Amino acid sequence: MKTPKDIEKYQDYYSEPQFWDKAKSVAKQAGIKVIYAALVLYYALQNPAISMKDKGMILGALGYFILPVDLIPDFLPALGFTDDLAALVIVYNKVSKAITPEVKAQAKAKLYTWFGNPKQEKPYDYVDEQ
């Protein structure tokens, strides 16, 4: 299992345009949980009050998400995004104090534009309750 320190080394792979390209292009394949976790971290990163330590962990997790070839390559059906979800959730939990209700609302609003009204009542609960 990756630790936040391990994840931080991926922050050089992060860029905002690459994040949006990746998120849009793999949204359906990666699934709501992965995309929600990535969006929450992206929007939390926009908070000017976020600490440099938290910012480094978020940039690392989003950089890891952007990489196409990581521990489990993203193109593998059913498994490709499990490591991405794990990295995103680890960092999500570490920076939870920087995740405001407004950040979650922004992420959920973007989810609904990409996925419509999901069949599950609250598909993001898995991530929020970790």
C-alpha positions as CSV (number, residue, x, y, z in Angstrom):
1,M,0.0,0.0,0.0
2,K,1.3,3.4,-0.9
3,T,1.9,6.0,1.8
4,P,1.3,9.7,1.3
5,K,5.1,10.1,1.2
6,D,5.3,7.6,-1.7
7,I,2.5,9.3,-3.5
8,E,4.1,12.8,-3.2
9,K,6.8,11.8,-5.6
10,Y,4.3,11.8,-8.5
11,Q,3.5,15.5,-8.1
12,D,5.7,16.4,-11.1
13,Y,3.3,14.6,-13.3
14,Y,0.4,16.9,-12.4
15,S,-0.8,19.7,-14.6
16,E,-4.3,21.2,-14.6
17,P,-4.9,20.6,-18.4
18,Q,-3.6,17.0,-18.1
19,F,-5.9,16.4,-15.1
20,W,-9.0,17.6,-17.0
21,D,-8.0,15.7,-20.2
22,K,-7.5,12.5,-18.2
23,A,-10.6,12.9,-16.0
24,K,-12.9,13.6,-19.0
25,S,-11.4,10.8,-21.2
26,V,-11.6,8.0,-18.5
27,A,-14.6,9.1,-16.5
28,K,-16.9,6.3,-17.6
29,Q,-14.2,3.7,-17.5
30,A,-12.7,4.7,-14.1
31,G,-16.1,5.1,-12.5
32,I,-17.9,7.5,-10.2
33,K,-15.8,6.7,-7.1
34,V,-12.4,7.3,-8.7
35,I,-13.6,10.5,-10.5
36,Y,-15.3,11.8,-7.4
37,A,-12.1,11.4,-5.3
38,A,-10.0,13.0,-8.0
39,L,-12.4,15.9,-8.3
40,V,-12.6,16.5,-4.6
41,L,-8.8,16.6,-4.4
42,Y,-8.7,18.9,-7.4
43,Y,-11.2,21.4,-5.9
44,A,-9.5,21.1,-2.4
45,L,-6.3,22.1,-4.1
46,Q,-7.9,25.4,-5.1
47,N,-8.4,26.4,-1.5
48,P,-5.9,29.1,-0.7
49,A,-5.8,28.1,3.0
50,I,-4.5,24.6,2.2
51,S,-1.1,23.8,3.7
52,M,1.9,23.2,1.6
53,K,2.2,19.6,3.0
54,D,-1.5,18.9,2.0
55,K,-0.9,20.5,-1.4
56,G,2.1,18.2,-2.0
57,M,0.1,15.1,-1.2
58,I,-2.8,16.2,-3.4
59,L,-0.5,17.0,-6.3
60,G,1.1,13.6,-5.9
61,A,-2.2,11.8,-5.9
62,L,-3.4,13.7,-8.9
63,G,-0.1,13.1,-10.7
64,Y,-0.4,9.4,-10.0
65,F,-4.0,9.5,-11.4
66,I,-2.8,11.2,-14.6
67,L,0.0,8.6,-15.3
68,P,-1.3,6.0,-17.7
69,V,1.2,3.3,-16.6
70,D,1.5,3.0,-12.9
71,L,1.3,0.0,-10.5
72,I,-1.8,-1.4,-12.3
73,P,-2.0,0.1,-15.8
74,D,-5.2,2.0,-16.4
75,F,-6.1,0.1,-19.6
76,L,-6.7,-3.2,-17.7
77,P,-10.4,-3.8,-17.6
78,A,-11.9,-3.8,-14.1
79,L,-8.5,-3.5,-12.3
80,G,-6.9,-0.5,-14.0
81,F,-8.1,2.2,-11.6
82,T,-8.0,0.3,-8.3
83,D,-4.5,1.6,-7.5
84,D,-5.5,5.1,-8.5
85,L,-8.6,4.9,-6.2
86,A,-6.4,3.7,-3.4
87,A,-3.9,6.5,-3.8
88,L,-6.7,9.1,-4.1
89,V,-8.5,7.8,-1.0
90,I,-5.3,7.7,1.1
91,V,-4.6,11.3,0.4
92,Y,-8.3,12.2,0.7
93,N,-8.3,10.9,4.2
94,K,-5.0,12.7,5.1
95,V,-6.2,16.1,3.9
96,S,-9.8,15.7,5.0
97,K,-9.6,18.9,7.1
98,A,-9.1,20.9,3.8
99,I,-12.1,19.3,2.2
100,T,-15.0,21.6,2.8
101,P,-18.7,21.0,2.1
102,E,-18.3,23.5,-0.8
103,V,-15.5,21.4,-2.3
104,K,-17.6,18.3,-2.1
105,A,-20.6,20.2,-3.7
106,Q,-18.3,21.3,-6.6
107,A,-17.2,17.7,-7.2
108,K,-20.7,16.3,-7.0
109,A,-22.0,19.0,-9.5
110,K,-19.3,18.0,-12.0
111,L,-20.1,14.3,-11.5
112,Y,-23.7,15.0,-12.4
113,T,-22.7,16.8,-15.6
114,W,-20.6,13.8,-16.7
115,F,-22.7,10.9,-15.3
116,G,-26.2,12.3,-15.1
117,N,-28.2,11.1,-12.2
118,P,-26.4,8.0,-11.0
119,K,-28.4,4.8,-10.2
120,Q,-27.0,4.7,-6.7
121,E,-28.5,7.3,-4.4
122,K,-25.0,8.5,-3.2
123,P,-22.3,6.9,-5.2
124,Y,-19.7,9.0,-3.5
125,D,-20.4,7.8,0.0
126,Y,-17.7,5.2,-0.3
127,V,-15.1,7.9,-0.6
128,D,-16.6,10.3,1.9
129,E,-16.8,7.6,4.6
130,Q,-13.3,6.1,4.3
